[in-house]
């Protein structure tokens, strides 16, 4: 008995021939698509976190611009305004902004040391609102009017809308990117299934002659490509998780950057890639195989 | 019957196979032997007329029911159509796996059948390592493992020497004795004459029937083929 013959029955013997070199291209393509999808999801999660953080900061605060009246100086008016709103229900703290802090806000645009000492700066009061029941603009305006302070209250709602819109755009973009990538993966698998059925026409013919139903044959291709996509998606997800981990490690406490604060938990999204890849590949392979098999006698 | 827009390859065919019968199908190359077998094993459909198999009109039977009819038909090809990546055991087990049987259900039957066709020592050999005669016997074993009602063999002795051809014929005759309807397409006039079996002759796509004649000149041991309990 030869070495080849020295084996027993294999109930799991693959009815389709073992994978060959032609599968490598498909593995590579699906792995790249999986990598891109995972990176898109990680970036979307981080960007969404940043947007939510900014929105939370904006919603928890308000800014009052004070206009001094009569002989009152700007700082005096600001101090009075801070005192007036500090007692309003829903206000945690109100602080008149000193000139140094106001200049710091302008420095990114005008440059450090470029602000003349006699440049009139707006008198601002920063108000921290209680997160659970924040005071409304009307509450603050009433308190300021009662204290005879001329001021304009900005609750940042205009900026918050922009931040929320940005967050939604990021989320939608990531979803569209993932959908496109899944469609591309499905198309690639569909093409590979067509090739596979053509290349294995002899096997399919034997199976049909042995009484195999279309579902049986389609299931063989479905299982093969699902297994292949699982493996390839895992490779891509692993690579994406590694890139995410490197960015997280190099980014320090900010994650990667304040605009993209990657968290370790974001990398968990990569765990879903192999299963999703398998589902997309299985559905694609099955539908294509069934369509082709139905055209036969 | 015709393929696409090509001329008819079979015409005016009137054939009824009686259960348990044994026929040779003869004719020159291109006479339509393979096409007629294809119609019977439902790998093609007639372009006109009627085709009834196991009381099913093939032209109107839903496609989803055809696999169940094919399971009652065993086919042996001249070119074997074995799966090279499966062992002899797994090739024979294939039709049983297709119908959902588990290893423990079919293992002993497959081993006994391979033993019956003389491949008991080659269970785990792959087809590329087998001789032509061994491949043909393996192909026969795969065709009969589901105990089909009809066995069709397309030039089963075309790739083997005379002694092996006799051995294969003996296998097919034995299957017929067990009740299987057998149709063998063959060029081997000597083998046909020796068997004495009725002959279906195709010429230019038309079928004629020649009755059985007395068999002659078979080896003395032709009728001593061992029985198998699984068929």
Contacts between the chains, C-beta under 8 A, distances in Angstrom:
chain1	res1	chain2	res2	distance
A	1	B	121	7.4
A	2	B	125	7.5
A	2	B	129	7.6
A	4	B	124	6.9
A	4	B	125	6.5
A	4	B	126	6.3
A	4	B	129	6.6
A	5	B	122	6.9
A	5	B	123	7.2
A	5	B	124	4.3
A	5	B	125	5.3
A	6	B	124	7.0
A	7	B	87	7.5
A	7	B	124	4.9
A	8	B	124	7.4
A	9	B	89	5.6
A	9	B	90	7.3
A	9	B	93	7.5
A	9	B	103	5.8
A	9	B	107	5.8
A	10	B	87	7.8
A	10	B	90	6.8
A	11	B	102	7.1
A	11	B	103	3.9
A	13	B	86	5.9
A	13	B	87	7.4
A	13	B	90	4.7
A	14	B	85	7.5
A	15	B	83	7.4
A	15	B	86	7.5
A	15	B	94	7.0
A	15	B	97	7.3
A	17	B	83	7.8
A	17	B	84	7.8
A	17	B	85	4.4
A	18	B	85	6.4
A	202	B	81	7.0
A	203	B	83	6.1
A	205	B	43	7.9
A	205	B	81	7.1
A	206	B	81	5.2
A	206	B	82	7.9
A	206	B	83	6.3
A	206	B	94	7.5
A	207	B	94	7.7
A	207	B	98	6.8
A	208	B	43	7.7
A	208	B	67	7.3
A	208	B	70	7.0
A	209	B	41	6.5
A	209	B	43	6.8
A	209	B	70	6.4
A	209	B	75	5.5
A	209	B	81	7.5
A	210	B	70	7.4
A	210	B	71	7.6
A	210	B	94	5.7
A	210	B	95	4.2
A	210	B	98	5.3
A	210	B	142	7.6
A	211	B	67	4.7
A	211	B	68	7.0
A	211	B	70	4.4
A	211	B	71	3.4
A	211	B	95	6.4
A	211	B	98	5.8
A	211	B	99	6.9
A	211	B	146	7.5
A	212	B	67	6.2
A	212	B	98	4.7
A	213	B	64	7.1
A	213	B	67	4.7
A	214	B	64	7.7
A	216	B	98	6.1
A	294	B	63	7.3
A	297	B	42	7.0
A	297	B	43	6.1
A	297	B	44	6.1
A	297	B	45	6.1
A	297	B	66	7.7
